[in-house]
């Protein structure tokens, strides 16, 4: 079994090469595409390294949706739970009180988990101002 370099290491090597050797050599009009590709590699690396937030999100969805049991633990279950939650929001089920507070807590935690992967600098800025 091959252990080194890991998938995350390979993504970081590719990203560093793209940023240090390839992007600077490109014409300005093509540099943006290279920078976007480098950003995508960074996101993929963080996603590989991050713990799976899906089970926690599913548990929060199930708590917000009495009577709903997630049909598994994968992306389809998250999509279904999120769609059901959106429908309940549209119905006004979370407009007031404890239900509203629970919804906001769920949304904050979900956004934090996703930002930790997609844009950790934005998360750090937000958490820095929230203190």
C-alpha positions in Angstrom: 0.0 0.0 0.0 1.4 3.4 -1.0 1.2 5.9 1.7 3.3 8.9 0.5 2.7 11.2 -1.1 -1.0 11.4 -0.1 -3.7 12.6 -2.4 -3.7 15.9 -0.5 0.1 16.2 -0.9 -0.3 15.6 -4.6 -2.9 18.3 -4.9 -0.7 20.8 -3.0 2.3 20.0 -5.2 0.2 20.5 -8.4 -1.2 23.8 -6.9 2.2 25.1 -5.9 3.6 24.3 -9.4 0.7 25.9 -11.1 1.1 29.1 -9.0 4.9 29.3 -9.0 5.8 28.1 -12.5 2.9 28.0 -14.8 0.6 30.9 -14.0 3.5 33.5 -14.0 4.5 32.4 -17.5 1.0 32.7 -19.0 -0.3 35.8 -20.7 -2.5 38.0 -18.5 -5.7 36.8 -20.3 -5.0 33.2 -19.4 -3.6 33.7 -15.9 -7.1 34.0 -14.3 -8.0 30.5 -15.4 -4.8 29.1 -13.9 -5.5 30.9 -10.6 -9.0 29.5 -10.6 -7.6 26.0 -11.2 -5.2 26.5 -8.3 -8.0 27.6 -6.1 -10.0 24.5 -7.1 -7.0 22.3 -6.2 -6.8 24.0 -2.8 -10.5 23.4 -2.1 -10.2 19.7 -3.2 -7.2 19.3 -0.8 -9.2 20.8 2.1 -12.1 18.6 1.3 -10.0 15.5 1.4 -8.5 16.5 4.7 -11.7 17.6 6.4 -13.8 15.4 8.6 -17.1 14.4 7.1 -19.6 17.0 8.2 -22.5 15.1 6.6 -23.5 13.0 9.6 -23.7 16.1 11.9 -25.7 18.0 9.3 -28.1 15.1 8.8 -28.6 14.9 12.6 -29.4 18.6 12.7 -31.8 18.2 9.8 -33.5 15.3 11.5 -33.9 17.4 14.7 -35.5 20.2 12.7 -37.8 17.9 10.8 -39.8 15.8 13.3 -40.9 12.5 11.7 -38.2 12.6 9.0 -35.5 9.9 9.1 -32.6 10.3 6.7 -32.7 7.7 4.0 -29.0 6.8 4.4 -26.0 9.0 5.1 -24.9 10.2 1.7 -25.4 13.3 -0.5 -28.9 12.2 -1.5 -30.0 12.2 2.1 -28.6 15.7 2.6 -30.3 16.9 -0.6 -33.6 15.4 0.6 -33.3 16.8 4.1 -32.4 20.2 2.8 -35.3 20.2 0.3 -37.7 19.3 3.1 -36.3 22.0 5.4 -36.7 24.6 2.6 -40.3 23.6 2.2 -40.9 23.9 5.9 -39.2 27.3 5.9 -41.5 28.5 3.1 -44.5 27.2 5.1 -43.4 29.5 8.0 -42.5 26.7 10.4 -39.4 28.5 11.6 -40.7 32.1 11.8 -40.7 32.5 15.6 -39.2 31.4 18.9 -37.2 28.3 19.6 -37.9 26.9 16.1 -36.3 30.0 14.5 -33.3 29.8 16.9 -32.8 26.1 16.1 -32.9 26.9 12.4 -30.4 29.7 12.6 -28.0 27.6 14.7 -28.3 24.8 12.0 -27.7 27.3 9.2 -24.7 28.9 10.9 -23.1 25.5 11.6 -23.7 24.3 8.0 -22.2 27.5 6.5 -19.2 27.3 8.9 -18.5 23.7 7.8 -18.8 24.6 4.1 -16.7 27.7 4.4 -13.9 25.8 6.2 -13.5 24.0 2.9 -14.4 26.5 0.3 -13.1 29.7 1.8 -11.4 29.4 5.1 -10.1 33.0 5.0 -13.6 34.4 4.9 -14.5 32.1 7.8 -11.5 33.4 9.8 -12.4 37.0 9.0 -16.0 36.4 10.2 -15.0 34.6 13.3 -12.5 37.3 14.1 -15.2 40.0 14.0 -17.7 37.8 15.9 -15.6 37.7 19.1 
